Amino acid sequence: MFAVIESGGKQHTVSEGDQLKVELLPGEEGAAIEFDKVLMISDGSASKLGNPFVENAKVTAKLIGHGKSKKVKIFKMKRRKDYRRTYGHRQNFTEILIESISS
């Protein structure tokens, strides 16, 4: 069984036992999180598609921790103008463990 959920403006395909990184969510380590924005649920033989979300569907997850991803370097340059700028950005994320999918 798998589901497609929406979190942080992105869509993630998840199944029970999956561990994934999503955009930063509020909460402490070990807290339970419920995703009610479920776009699709499939159990192998039958699928439910939402319009836009599946009614009465929930995905329950456990918050494992927070962190920062690898640094992304941004380099700007204008040729022949002696202009060079280097910036860096590290995006915050939340790591979660999917515990159950219910419809």
N, C-alpha and C positions, 0 to 999 in steps of 0.2 A: 504494500500500500504506500502511495506517495501523494504529496499535495504540493500545490504551488501557492506560496504565500507572498504577501507584499509587506516589506519592512524598509523604512528609510527611503521610499521612492524607488526601490528596486524589487524585482521579483526573484524568488529563490525556490528551487525545487528541493523538497525535503522528504525524508522518510524517517521512520523511527530509528533512533540510535545515531543519527547523523550529527556531526559536530561542525558548526560553521561560524563564520565571522560576518556580522551584520553591522550596519551603522550604529553609532553609540545610542544605547538605551539606558534610561534611568533604572537604578536598582543596585542592590548589593549582591555579592557572591552567594550562590546557593538559593537565591530568590526564584520563585516560579513566575514565568511569563506566559501570557496567553495571547496568541495571534488570532484575531477574529476576522481579519481581512484575508480570507481564503478564496483564491480565484478558481481553483480546480482541485478535485479529489478523485483519485483512481485507485481501485483495488485489484487491478489486473484484468478483470472481465467487464466491469461497468465503470463508467466515468460520470462525474457530475461537474458541469460547468456553471459558473456563476454569471450573473448579469447585474452588476459587475462582480458581486461576491456570492459565494454559496451560503444559503441561509442555514443557521444553526450548526455551522461547522466551526471547529476550533482546533488549533494546534497548540499543545502545551509544551513548553521548553523550560530548561533549568539554566540559569545564568551561571556560567563558569568563571568569567572574569572580564576585565577591561584591559585594553592595551593600545599601543600605537603601531601602525604599519610601518613599512620601510619608507625611507625618505625619498621623495620625488624631487628631483632638481629641475628648476626652471631657469633657462639661460636666454637672455634677450641681448641682441646685438644689432647695431645699425652700422653697416659698413662705411668706412672712410669718415666716420663722425666721432670716433674715440668714445663710443657709448657701449658699455658692457655692464650687464647686471645679472647677478646670480641669486636666486631665491631657493628656498627649500620648504617643503611642506610634509608633515607627517599626519595622516588622517587617524582619528580616534576610531576604535571599533569595540564591539562587545562580542565575546565568544559565547555561544549557546549550544546546548545539547538538546536535541528534539526527543521528548519522552513519549508523547502520544498524539495520535491524530484521530479526531472523532467527527462524525458527520450527523 
